[in-house]
Amino acid sequence: MGLRKANGWLRFVWPTLACLVLSWRADACPAAADAAAPSATGVATLRCGTLIDGRSATARRDVAIHIEDGRIVSVGAFTPGTVGPMNGAVIDRSRDTCLPGLIDAHSAAGIKASILAGARTIEHGTFIDDEGIRLLKEKGVYLVPTLYVGDYYLNEQPASEAQAKMNELAVLVEAGMTPMRAIQAATRVNSELLGWQDRIGTVETGKLADIIAVKGDPLQDLAVLEKVSFVMLGGREIASP
């Protein structure tokens, strides 16, 4: 699940793509991570051999990302001989694939270094401190806390991975969220993290018909989400009793 500041609220988000992206273990050496955190000032051009921008349906090839004061100011085709804006540096990653940063971090130092380096999400965030929380809110970064993982392994639960994810919702409610907000964390807010809010995450006109059904009221008992009775994917019935 993930956490983000939006409209004055901290929202939790399900990390659907966490296993599909490149993760940097920023907490592997906390002191080094702090020292290596780049300044959010200056100008540069990042050349990417391939770019997965998190919004487009396809990857883009040989792309130049122009950066000023820590923010992206333009994204376009790379032109040979290009120099960075205001003669800034050109960072050559022409043999690599660039994509939004989803960072696996546990230590307080690694979390803060990752946020300052421009991470879009922080996975786990186990030992986040008050300063890290302040930076999350200030920068609009998502937190994916995976609260249930500890209980899952300590208790050696036989539950499936899908059931473990449903149990995460229950732990979020124990932590103070309402059942409705926990469900929104697994759907709407998650789609925002992925940049797919115009396609998935809510049941609205024009969005993909990805819908499940359960027997019972999850607002009264989240456990009913562990027994899905109907699955529709893109308007096609995938599973039903």
Sequence and secondary structure as in RCSB ss.txt:
>XXXX:A:sequence
MGLRKANGWLRFVWPTLACLVLSWRADACPAAADAAAPSATGVATLRCGTLIDGRSATARRDVAIHIEDGRIVSV
GAFTPGTVGPMNGAVIDRSRDTCLPGLIDAHSAAGIKASILAGARTIEHGTFIDDEGIRLLKEKGVYLVPTLYVG
DYYLNEQPASEAQAKMNELAVLVEAGMTPMRAIQAATRVNSELLGWQDRIGTVETGKLADIIAVKGDPLQDLAVL
EKVSFVMLGGREIASP
>XXXX:A:secstr
   EEETTEEE    TTTTTS   BGGGSHHHHHHH   S SEEEEEEEEE  SSSSS EEEEEEEEETTEEEEE
EE  TT   GGG EEEEEEEEEE   EEEE SHHHHHHHHHTT SEEEE TT  HHHHHHHHHHT EEE  THHH
HHHHTT    HHHHHHHHHHHHHHTT  HHHHHHHTTHHHHHHHT TTTSSS  TTS   EEEESS TTT GGGG
GSEEEEEETTEEEE  
